[in-house]
Amino acid sequence: MTKPQPSVKPRRASIGRRPGADPASTWVRQAETLELPAKASIYTARLTIDVTPALRGRIKVAAFRRNLTAADMLRELLEREYPEDAS
């Protein structure tokens, strides 16, 4: 007759630390602590316009020739056309 084997409980595998109640909020808070570039803190509103592909190409070429991004060039143009002190 063989001796009965002692009962061995299987070990539970550790799966790591449990996330907080709202991981998305933690992620957003981390992003808020990052330092934004100067432009990002100044320009916070997005403006979308529809232009023809040809006009878009001309804008991009003009910006490239001036060593600017299209966004920077258009911001300068809009600031000249619509200055803050104008009524």
Secondary structure, 3 states (H helix, E strand, C coil): CCCCCCCCCCCCCCCCCCCCCCHHHHHHHHHHHCCCCHHHHHCCCCCCCCCCHHHHHHHHHHHHHCCCCHHHHHHHHHHHHCCCCCC
